[in-house]
């Protein structure tokens, strides 16, 4: 992959690529708006009786991982990694689709998480002290709590399930883990188990964040498991929308990159010239795209058959015959 440098840069292809996916970016804006609205909506006030307080009287503690830090490591950190790979390979398809897939993963997860929080209204483990900050509990004639604490604190006290920290962490860092597994070719059948340390590092961070929510008495253990499952599921779905599975021979790049190469081959086949750096998907022609083994394992490069000669990916991107 290191030798297969691309020339699809932000300057040459960025604007056209963004315009092609303009509807995706508009939908992302809509998802962000919905997520913000759902976070403001007051959740369902479920019945909380005196006999239920046994599991809800844990002390209120400060969060080990404040919520404002979640976007930093779940969104901006992966984007920084994407930019790093772009600076090395100059492939705007990889950068654009990685960022787009990551944001879809996080925003869809955020909408699902906030919607479930509002619908369930499960009290947090420290709900007693949110509802009765002075320690004097009060109940109505049906045995339900009559809270006299801060309204906003009580509102957040009804948002235990699922854990937002967990879902966001696994959606963003889970996507990063899949991205890295493709880039380092973790499943190339050559037995380099050390690559798995790179792949599992983001997931370890996500697990530690989820555990901290239980340690801080902000969530029950079921909450963090539910949030983690939501996040990792969205990460897998959104990643596979733009990239091949990490174990695939083309798992190191986005689908769009290989389509661009295929189109470039078709353009060259028709024009009789070397493949250009501005491929057109509308060009009609015959093109043969295959896989050629390189070295050991299943590492492979794309081959373009052009006027009786085979052109490797290096030749395609450098314009050589």
N, C-alpha and C positions, 0 to 999 in steps of 0.2 A: 504493500500500500504506500510506503514511503516513497517509492520510485514512481508511483503513478500520480504525478502531480497534475492538477487540473488548472485550466485557465478560464474557468467560469467565475469571474470575480463580481463583486458588488457593482463596480463601475460598468462592466460590460453586460451583465445579465440581471443585476439586482432589481432595477425598476420594472422590467418586463415580468420578472418572476413575481414581484409583489402585486402587480396589477392582475396577473393570472389568478392569484389567490385573494383578491380583494374581498370576495364574499366571506372567506374564512376569517379574515381580520375583522370584518363587520360583525360576524357572529361572536367572535371573541369579545368584542366590546359589549354586545348584548349580554353575554354570560357574566361579564364583570359587573354590569349594572344589576342583573338579577341577584347575583351573590351579595352585593352590598345591601340591596333591599331586604333580602331574607335575613341578613345579619341584624337589621334594625327591628324587624318585626318581633313582637312579643311572643314568646313560645307558649305552647299549651300549658296551662296550670293544672297539672295532674294532682290527684288527691294525695295528700301527704298526712297520714294519721300519726298519732303519738306512738303507736306500736312500730311504726316504720322508722322512727328516729334513731334506732339502735345503730344502723349503718350510715347515718347521716350526721353524726356529731363529731366528725374529725375536725381538728383545728384548721383555721384558714391560714395558709402559708403563701409566701411569695413564690411565683413560678421560677423554677430554675432556668427555664428557657422562655423568656418573655415572648409574647405573640408577635411583636414587631420584628423579632429576629427570624421568624419563620420564612418570610419572603427572601431574606438574605441568603440562607443556605439552601432553600428549596427551589428558588427561581434564579437569583442572580449568580450564585455559585455555578450551577450547571451552564448558564449562558456564558460565563467566563471561560469554562472549559470548551464550549462550542467555538468561541472566538479564537481560543488558542489553536484548535485544530484548523480553523479557517486560515489563520495567519501562516500555517505550515503548508496547507494544500491548496489554498485559494479556490475553494469550491463553494460557491454561493448557494448551490442547491443543498449541500449538507448543512450549512449554517442556517439558512431560511427554514428548512423543514424541521431541523432539530429544535429551533426556537418556537416555531409554530406548534409542533407536537407537544413540547413541554408546556406551553401556555394552555393548550387545550386540555392536557392532562390535569393541570392544577385547577383551572377554572371550572371544568366539569365536576371535578372532585369537590371543589368549594360549594357549588350549587347543590349537589346531592347531599353533602354534609349538613349545610345550613337548613335545607328543606326538612331533613330527617330530625334535626335538632328541634326545629319549631313544631313539628308534628308530634314528636314523642314527649318532649318536655320533662325528661327524666331529671330528678334532682341530683346535684353533685354530692360527693361524700361530706363536704363541709356546709351542707345546706342549712343545718340548724343554726349556725352562727351567722349565716347570711340573713336568715329569716328573723332570728332573735339575737341581735348583737349584744344585748344586755344580759343574755342568758335566761330570761324569763319567757317561757313558752306559753302560748295562748292558742286555744282551739275553739271552733264554733260548735254549734249544736250537733253537727254531723261528724265531729271529730277531726275536721280538716284544719290545717294551720291558719292562723290569722297573723300574717307577718307584719312587723312594724320596723323593718330595716330599710336601708336605702333601696329605692325602686330599681335602679340599674343593677345593683349588686344582686338583688333577688332575681331579676330577669336573667342574668347570666347564670344564676344558680339552677335554673331550669334547663340548662343546655349541656347536659352531661353526655348524652349519647347521640351520635358517635363523637369521638375525640377529633377536634379540628386539627390540633397539632399533629396527631398521628396520621390522619388522612393526607394532609398537605405534605408532610415529610415523606411519606411513602410514594405519593404521586410524583413529586419532583425528584427526589433522590432515587426512586425506583426507575424513573425514566433515564436518569443519568447512568445508573448501573447498566441498563440495557445498551445505552449508547457506547459506553466504554467497552463492554464485552464485544461489541461488533468491531470497534476500532482496534483493539489489541488482539483480535482474532482468538478469543479465549477458548473457542471450541473448534480449533483447526486440526484436532486429532494428533497433534504432535506431543502431547503430554506435558506441556509447560504449566504445571499446576500453580506456579507463582502468579500467573495472570489472574487467577481467581481472587487473589488478595486485592487486586485493583477493583475487580467487579463487585466484591462483597463489602468493600469499605463504605460506600454510600448507604447500603442497607444497614450496616452496623450503626451508623449515625442515626438513621431513622428509628431503629429499635431503641437506642438509648434515649432519644427524645420521647418516645412513647412510654418508656419505663418511668421517666421523670414525672410524667403527668399523674401516674399512680402514686409515686413517692411524695408528690406535693399535695395529695388528697384532692386533686381537681377532677379526677375521673376514676370510675370503677374499672376493673380489669377488662370487663366485657366491652367497655367503651373504646379502649385503645385497640383491642383486637378488631372490632368492627370498623373503626376508622382506618386501620392499617390495611384491611382487606379491600375496602373501597378504593384507597389510594393506589395500591399496587395493581388492582384490576384495571383502573383507568390508565395507569402508566403503560401496561402491556398493550391495551387496545390502541391507545394513541401512538405508541411507538411503531407498532406493526402497520399503522396507516401510512407511514412514510418510509419505513426501513424494512428490509428483509430480516427474518429471524437471525440472531447472532451466530447460529451454527451454520447458516447458509454460506455458500462460497462468495456471494455478493453482499454479505451482511455488513461489510465495512463501509458501504455507501448507501445513499438514499435511492429509491426507485427512479427518481427524476434524473439523477446523474447518468444512469445506464440508459434511460430512454433518450437522453440528449446525445449520448455517444452513438446509439443506434440510428438516430435521426441524422447525425453527422455523417455516418457511413452511407446512409441512403442518399444524402445530398451529393456526396463525392461520387457515388456510383452513377448518378444521373449526369452530373456536370463533367465527369472525367477529370476532376481536380482533386487534390488531397483534401481530406475532411477539414471543413472550416471550423472556426471557433464560435460560429453563430448558427447552430443547426436549426432547421425548420421542421416542425413535426408534420407539416402539410405536404412535404415532398414525397412523391411516389417513386418507388424504385425497388430494386432487389438488393437485399443486404443479408449477409450471413454473419450472425453474432454467435460465437461459440466460446468455450472455455478451454484454455490450454494450461496444462499442469506446469508448475514451476517448482523446481526443487522437490523437497519431500512433502508429504501430507497432501492436503487438498487445496493449498494455495493456488490461485489461478488468476489469470488476467484475461481481459476481453480481447477477442481477435476479430478483426474486420477484414473480410475478403474483398480485395479491391483490385480489379483488373488482373486477376490471376495471381496476386501476391497477398500474403497474410500481413496485416498491420496490427501491431500490438497496441495496447493502450498508451504506452509511452509515445509511440509514433503518432497516434491519433491526436494526442494533446500537444505534441511539438510540431505537427504539420509535416513530418518527414514521410517520404515514400519508402 
